[in-house]
Amino acid sequence: MTQPMNQVLSNPITEDDIAHYLGNTPDFFQRHSELLAAVQFTSPHSKRAVSLQERQAEMLREKIKVLEQRIMEMIRNGNENVMLSDRILRWARTLFLANDLAGMPDQIVEEIRGQFSVPQVGIRVWGVATEYAHLPFASGVSEDAVVFASSLAEPFCGLNTGFEAASWLPEAHTVTSLALIPLRSEQSGGGLAPAFGLLVLGSPDAHRFHSGMGTDFLSRIGDLASAALSRLR
């Protein structure tokens, strides 16, 4: 009898052993149903002792609350997406109806600022037809900015670290974060066409345009603006 006792003392039962046993013995509580009523837990809310049934009910309420929050977030995101889609459609309509090509870049700037609540918006277009080359939107762009715009495969979002495009904004010194959207024509046969312009959105809020945000919406803005402004070339 001494040897088994020594083995027990040298290999005490752990919580994992108990959990493993209960997990592999589903009829244990059927044989000892009185334990279900006797087991008590400390409630994380009231710090009082509660029964197993009460604790299970609390856990279910917590899960339901988390699911409700997720559903509300999904509904909120859905509503925001619908509103955003409506704004894009309204903006696209104004582009379709525009007849003043020379004033279109400024119109795009004003529409984006108003429709999408962007504090500051700027635009430059190069390689335009001769009759538009003297206008402000077609000047003041360095070769480096042209090369940089063509290198962007998608909109850039992040902190303003001294980008030339930030100087195109009316109050450049207040801009902390920005989005840079290349304007380019579709190119058949794959690959990206060289950019013929750059749209810049700026904000004093460092988190408005950040490197982790999605760029699908900004890409749609770039596609629409590119299609409209291609008539200047």
C-alpha positions as CSV (number, residue, x, y, z in Angstrom):
1,M,0.0,0.0,0.0
2,T,3.0,2.3,0.5
3,Q,4.1,2.3,-3.1
4,P,0.8,3.6,-4.6
5,M,0.7,6.4,-2.0
6,N,4.2,7.5,-2.9
7,Q,3.3,7.5,-6.6
8,V,0.3,9.8,-5.8
9,L,2.4,12.2,-3.8
10,S,5.1,12.3,-6.5
11,N,2.6,12.8,-9.3
12,P,-0.3,14.9,-7.9
13,I,-3.5,15.4,-9.9
14,T,-3.5,18.7,-11.8
15,E,-6.3,20.9,-13.0
16,D,-5.5,19.7,-16.5
17,D,-6.0,16.1,-15.4
18,I,-9.4,17.0,-13.9
19,A,-10.4,18.9,-17.0
20,H,-9.3,16.0,-19.3
21,Y,-11.2,13.5,-17.2
22,L,-14.4,15.6,-17.2
23,G,-14.1,16.2,-21.0
24,N,-13.7,12.5,-21.6
25,T,-16.4,11.4,-19.2
26,P,-19.6,13.2,-20.3
27,D,-21.8,11.1,-18.1
28,F,-20.0,12.2,-14.9
29,F,-22.5,14.9,-14.1
30,Q,-25.4,12.6,-14.9
31,R,-24.2,10.3,-12.1
32,H,-23.4,13.2,-9.8
33,S,-26.2,15.7,-10.7
34,E,-26.2,17.1,-7.2
35,L,-22.8,18.8,-8.0
36,L,-24.4,21.0,-10.6
37,A,-26.5,22.7,-8.0
38,A,-23.7,22.8,-5.4
39,V,-21.0,24.3,-7.7
40,Q,-20.6,28.1,-7.2
41,F,-18.5,30.7,-9.0
42,T,-17.5,34.3,-8.3
43,S,-19.4,36.6,-10.5
44,P,-17.0,39.0,-12.4
45,H,-19.7,41.7,-12.1
46,S,-20.9,41.6,-8.5
47,K,-18.0,39.6,-7.0
48,R,-20.6,37.5,-5.2
49,A,-20.9,33.7,-5.3
50,V,-23.4,32.5,-8.0
51,S,-24.5,29.1,-9.1
52,L,-23.4,27.4,-12.2
53,Q,-26.7,28.1,-13.9
54,E,-26.4,31.8,-13.1
55,R,-22.8,32.0,-14.3
56,Q,-23.8,30.3,-17.6
57,A,-26.6,32.9,-18.0
58,E,-24.1,35.7,-17.4
59,M,-21.8,34.3,-20.0
60,L,-24.6,34.0,-22.5
61,R,-25.7,37.6,-21.9
62,E,-22.1,38.7,-22.4
63,K,-21.9,36.8,-25.7
64,I,-25.3,38.2,-26.8
65,K,-24.0,41.8,-26.0
66,V,-20.9,41.3,-28.1
67,L,-23.0,40.0,-31.0
68,E,-25.4,42.9,-30.7
69,Q,-22.5,45.3,-30.8
70,R,-21.1,43.6,-33.9
71,I,-24.5,43.7,-35.6
72,M,-24.9,47.4,-34.8
73,E,-21.4,48.1,-36.2
74,M,-22.3,46.2,-39.4
75,I,-25.5,48.3,-39.7
76,R,-23.6,51.5,-39.1
77,N,-21.0,50.6,-41.7
78,G,-23.7,49.6,-44.1
79,N,-25.5,53.0,-43.7
80,E,-22.2,54.8,-44.1
81,N,-21.4,52.9,-47.3
82,V,-24.8,53.8,-48.7
83,M,-24.3,57.4,-47.9
84,L,-20.9,57.3,-49.5
85,S,-22.2,55.7,-52.6
86,D,-24.9,58.4,-52.9
87,R,-22.2,61.1,-52.7
88,I,-20.1,59.5,-55.3
89,L,-23.1,59.2,-57.6
90,R,-24.0,62.9,-57.1
91,W,-20.4,63.9,-57.8
92,A,-20.2,61.7,-60.9
93,R,-23.4,63.3,-62.2
94,T,-21.9,66.8,-61.9
95,L,-18.8,65.6,-63.9
96,F,-21.1,64.2,-66.6
97,L,-22.9,67.5,-66.9
98,A,-19.9,69.7,-66.8
99,N,-19.3,71.7,-70.0
100,D,-16.6,74.1,-68.9
101,L,-13.4,72.0,-69.3
102,A,-11.1,74.8,-68.1
103,G,-13.0,75.1,-64.9
104,M,-13.3,71.4,-64.3
105,P,-10.2,70.9,-62.1
106,D,-11.5,73.6,-59.7
107,Q,-14.9,72.1,-59.8
108,I,-13.5,68.7,-58.8
109,V,-11.6,70.3,-55.9
110,E,-14.8,72.1,-54.6
111,E,-17.0,69.0,-55.0
112,I,-14.6,66.7,-53.2
113,R,-14.2,69.2,-50.4
114,G,-18.0,69.6,-50.1
115,Q,-19.3,66.2,-50.8
116,F,-16.7,64.2,-48.7
117,S,-15.9,66.8,-46.0
118,V,-12.2,67.0,-46.9
119,P,-10.6,70.1,-45.3
120,Q,-8.2,70.8,-48.1
121,V,-8.0,69.6,-51.7
122,G,-5.5,70.4,-54.5
123,I,-4.9,69.2,-58.0
124,R,-2.4,69.5,-60.8
125,V,-2.7,68.2,-64.4
126,W,0.2,68.1,-66.9
127,G,0.5,67.3,-70.6
128,V,-2.7,69.3,-71.2
129,A,-3.7,70.9,-74.6
130,T,-2.2,74.2,-75.4
131,E,-5.3,76.2,-74.6
132,Y,-5.2,75.0,-71.0
133,A,-1.4,75.2,-70.4
134,H,-1.5,78.7,-68.9
135,L,-4.1,77.9,-66.2
136,P,-3.0,77.4,-62.5
137,F,-3.8,73.7,-62.4
138,A,-1.3,73.0,-65.2
139,S,1.7,74.8,-63.7
140,G,4.0,74.6,-60.8
141,V,4.8,70.9,-61.0
142,S,8.4,69.6,-60.9
143,E,9.7,66.7,-62.9
144,D,10.2,64.8,-59.6
145,A,6.5,65.2,-58.7
146,V,5.6,63.9,-62.2
147,V,7.8,60.8,-61.8
148,F,6.5,60.3,-58.2
149,A,2.9,60.4,-59.4
150,S,3.6,57.8,-62.1
151,S,5.3,55.5,-59.5
152,L,2.1,55.3,-57.4
153,A,0.2,52.0,-58.3
154,E,-2.5,53.1,-55.8
155,P,-3.4,56.1,-53.7
156,F,-0.8,57.0,-51.0
157,C,-2.1,57.7,-47.5
158,G,0.1,58.9,-44.6
159,L,1.8,61.7,-42.8
160,N,2.9,64.8,-44.6
161,T,6.6,64.5,-44.6
162,G,7.2,67.4,-46.9
163,F,5.6,66.2,-50.2
164,E,5.7,68.8,-53.0
165,A,2.0,68.1,-53.6
166,A,1.2,69.4,-50.1
167,S,2.3,72.9,-51.3
168,W,-0.6,72.9,-53.7
169,L,-3.1,73.1,-50.8
170,P,-4.4,76.5,-49.7
171,E,-3.1,76.2,-46.1
172,A,-0.2,73.7,-46.6
173,H,1.4,74.5,-43.2
174,T,-1.6,73.1,-41.4
175,V,-1.6,69.7,-43.2
176,T,-0.5,66.8,-41.0
177,S,-1.8,63.8,-43.0
178,L,-2.7,63.5,-46.7
179,A,-3.8,61.3,-49.5
180,L,-2.1,61.4,-52.9
181,I,-4.2,60.0,-55.8
182,P,-2.6,59.6,-59.2
183,L,-4.7,60.5,-62.3
184,R,-4.0,58.3,-65.3
185,S,-5.8,56.9,-68.4
186,E,-6.6,53.3,-68.8
187,Q,-3.9,51.4,-70.6
188,S,-4.8,48.4,-72.7
189,G,-2.6,45.3,-72.6
190,G,-2.0,45.5,-68.9
191,G,0.3,47.6,-66.8
192,L,-0.1,51.2,-65.6
193,A,-0.2,54.2,-67.8
194,P,2.0,57.2,-66.8
195,A,0.1,59.6,-64.5
196,F,-1.1,62.8,-66.1
197,G,-2.0,64.4,-62.9
198,L,-2.2,64.2,-59.1
199,L,-5.0,64.9,-56.7
200,V,-4.1,65.7,-53.1
201,L,-6.4,65.6,-50.1
202,G,-5.1,67.1,-46.9
203,S,-6.1,67.3,-43.2
204,P,-4.8,68.7,-40.0
205,D,-5.9,65.5,-38.3
206,A,-2.9,63.0,-38.3
207,H,-5.3,60.1,-38.3
208,R,-7.6,61.2,-41.2
209,F,-5.3,59.7,-43.8
210,H,-3.1,56.9,-42.4
211,S,-1.0,54.1,-43.9
212,G,-3.4,51.4,-42.7
213,M,-6.6,52.7,-44.2
214,G,-8.2,51.1,-47.3
215,T,-7.8,52.9,-50.6
216,D,-10.7,51.5,-52.6
217,F,-12.8,54.6,-52.2
218,L,-9.9,56.9,-53.0
219,S,-9.2,54.8,-56.1
220,R,-12.8,55.3,-57.3
221,I,-12.4,59.0,-56.8
222,G,-9.2,58.9,-58.9
223,D,-10.9,56.9,-61.7
224,L,-13.8,59.3,-62.0
225,A,-11.5,62.4,-61.9
226,S,-9.2,60.8,-64.4
227,A,-12.0,60.1,-66.8
228,A,-13.3,63.6,-66.6
229,L,-9.9,65.4,-66.8
230,S,-8.6,63.3,-69.7
231,R,-10.6,65.6,-72.0
232,L,-8.1,68.4,-71.1
233,R,-5.3,66.6,-73.0
